[in-house]
Amino acid sequence: MGGWAPPPPPPSTGDKVGITIGMAFVGLTVYSVINAILGFFVFLGAISTPEHSRPMLIAGTATLVGLGLVAGLVLVLIRRPWTRGIGMGLMIGWALWSICTAGLCTGLNPALYGA
């Protein structure tokens, strides 16, 4: 019997969702580790030289924002499952640390700058 063949099955997206979610946890972990290490050194430097603490805190804040938001957004825009997951994880990590520490660990707290 002639005729048309049945259409192929739709592509599976289950793998991509799992990879994206797994990589989001990787991005969150990476941001948390970098935040802890960088934050420790920035605050240690700010305490040891109080007259130069404001530029150090601003540099630390800019670095964490660049890593968490800018790098995260760039990775999300690449649109591969693993880069999208890591990018979302970096942004989630930045937001989570900002909320949970009232901006102290990400440099968003205005009291850090003497304001």
Residue pairs with C-beta under 8 A, 6 or more apart in sequence:
15 81
16 81
17 81
19 81
19 82
19 85
20 81
20 82
20 84
20 85
20 88
21 85
22 85
23 81
23 82
23 83
23 84
23 85
23 86
23 89
24 85
24 86
24 88
24 89
24 92
25 89
26 85
26 86
26 89
27 72
27 75
27 85
27 86
27 87
27 88
27 89
27 90
27 91
27 92
27 93
28 89
28 90
28 92
28 93
28 96
29 89
29 93
30 86
30 89
30 90
30 93
31 67
31 68
31 89
31 90
31 93
31 94
31 97
32 93
32 97
34 64
34 67
35 64
35 93
35 94
35 97
35 105
35 106
38 60
38 63
38 64
39 60
39 64
39 105
42 56
42 57
42 59
42 60
42 107
45 52
45 53
45 56
46 52
46 53
46 56
46 57
47 53
49 56
54 113
54 114
57 107
57 112
57 113
58 107
58 113
60 107
61 106
61 107
61 108
64 94
64 106
64 107
65 94
65 106
65 107
67 90
67 94
68 90
68 91
68 93
68 94
68 95
68 106
69 90
69 91
69 94
71 87
71 90
72 86
72 87
72 88
72 89
72 90
72 91
72 94
73 87
73 91
74 87
75 83
75 84
75 86
75 87
75 90
76 83
76 84
76 87
76 88
76 91
77 87
78 84
78 87
94 106
97 105
97 106
98 105
98 106
98 108
102 109
103 109
104 112
